[in-house]
Each structure stands twice: as structure tokens, then as C-alpha cells.
Amino acid sequence: MSDQPDKTRWLNIFLAVFLLGSMGAYAYFKASEIRALPYRFDENTIASNGSSILDTSNNSFTVNWQYGQPKTFFVQSPPPFEAGDQVAFKLMKQGKNVIIQEYHVWESRSLWYTKLFISFVPLVVVLMLFFKEFRLSWRKLIFYRKI
């Protein structure tokens, strides 16, 4: 009778690993735009996974492009970002001009590291409090309250 919860526990672990693996496989095979190659040029598409904006105007923006060379793109409407921003974008060619289809302005790395550190400290505190009270049984894969 005590074997029944162990069987369902192993089944749940297997299902969780299978679900996570399936989501990873789906992202790998179906979401190629997530892993867009930097400085990609297709016949109608231009993509970058993070370029520094050097200058902007009402009808163009200049980026730090491949090998550190500046490249200017002429757009139909004013770009929604400013000089100095780090931007990932996807552009569609339309004659000499391009249309901004997608863009993402990255926040500064120092701000990102600060957020990471602030988020990491409570996690460590919670884990310390948890393991002060409980221990893991590797044989049964469950937590027991310390006596």
C-alpha cells in the first residue's frame, strides 16, 4: 500500500520532465525568430538581436552594425527609441525605406544586475528557512519535517 504514492510520484516526475522537454523542443523547432541571427538580411527582412543606436532623426536611425560599422536605416515614421539605447529589432524592406515591425529596447545591464541581486537575496533566505525545518529523502523524493 505504501508503494502506490511512490508510483504516482515517479509518474508525476516523469510527466513534468516530459512537459518541460516538450516545451523546449517546441521552442527549438518552431520559434526560430527567438534565436534570430544577429545582423540578418533576408530578401524582405532585416533583424538584429541587440544593436546600439548611435543617432536618430525623423526619418532614419543609425546603429552600430556588424564589425562595429555604422549603418543607417531610413524609416517611414520616426523611430520609437533614442540615441544610446540598446535595441533588438525586426525591419521589413519596402523600397529604399524600411518599416519597423518589432522592436525591444533593452534596459541597462547595471539595472538588470541590481534587480537580479535584489531578487536573489529573498530566495536564499526562504531556502535557508525551509531547509532549517525540512530535509529531503532522496530515496522517496519527498521532504520530511526534521525532528
N, C-alpha and C positions, 0 to 999 in steps of 0.2 A: 504494500500500500504506500510506503514511503517513496517507492520508485516512480510513481505517477507524476508528482510535481517535478522530479528531475527530468523526466522525458519531455514534459511540456516546456521546461526551462530551456533545454537544448534545442527544441523546435523553435522557440521564440528567438533564441540567439541566432540560429541559422536563418530564420526569416528576416531578422534585422540586418544581418550581413548581406543576404541576398538582395534586399531592397536597396541598401546603400551601394552595392556593386552595380545594380541595375541603373540607378540614377547616374553613377559615374560613367557607365557605358553609354547611356543616352547622351550625356553631355559631350563625351568624346566623339561619338559618331554623328550626332545631329546638330550640335551647336558650334560649328566651325568658326562662326563670327566672334565667339568669345575669345578664341585664340588667334585673332586676326594677326597676320604677319605685319610687322611694322613697315611703314613706307610702301604699302602695297598699291600697285597700279593695275587695274584691270581695264577692259575696254570702256566701261562706264563708271567705274567706282575707284575712289581713292580712299585709303584707310590708313590711320596712324593709331598706334596704341599708347601714345603719350609724347607730344611734341611741345617744346617751349614756344610760346607766342612771343615773337620779337617786336612786332608792330601791328597796329590795326588802323583801318580807316573806314569810311562809309561803304566802300565797295571792294575792300580787299583785306587780307591779313597775311602776314609773313611769319613763317615758322622756321625753327631750327630743324632742318630736314636731314636726310641721310648724309653721313660723313661730316656733319657739322656745317653743311652748306645751307644758306638761307634760301627758302622757296616761297614765292608769293602766289597766293590763290585769289582770283577775282570772283567775288560772290555777288548775287543779285540784291541781297539785303545786308544791312550792317551786321557784322558778326556779333554774337551774344557773349563774347568773352573779351578780356582786356590784355594788353601787353604785360608780360611777366607771368601769365597763367600757364599751367601745365595742362594740356588738353588732349584727350583722345577723341578722334572724330572719324566720321564716315561721310564722304562727299560724293555727289553724283555729278558727272560731267554733263554740261548742256552747252555745247558750242565752246566758246572761249571761257565762259563763266562756269562756276560750279554752284550746286545747291547743297547746303549743309543738311544732311538727312538726320544724323545723330551726332551728339557731342556729349562729353563728360569732362567737367573741369575738376581736376584733382586738387585736394586740399594739400597744404604744405606738409612735408614729411615730419617736421618737428611737432606740429599739431597732432598728426596721426600717432606718433610715438608717445606723446603725452596721454592721449586717450587710451592707448594700449596699456600703458603703465597704470593709469587710474583704474582701468577695468580689471587688471590682473591682480591687484592687491586684495580686493574683496574675495576673489576666487580662492586665493591661497588661505585667507582667514577662514572661509567656510569649510574648505577641505581639512584644515587643522582641527576645527571644532568637530567635524564629522568623524574623523579618524581617532579623535580623543575618546569618543563614545562607542564606536563600532570597529569591527575587524572583518576582513574578507576571508571567507573559506574558499580556497581555490578548488577544492575537491567538489563542492556542491555549487560553487559560483553564486553564493549569496552572502549578505552581510549579517553578522551576529552582533548583538549588543555585548560589550565587554562586561564581565562580571567582576 
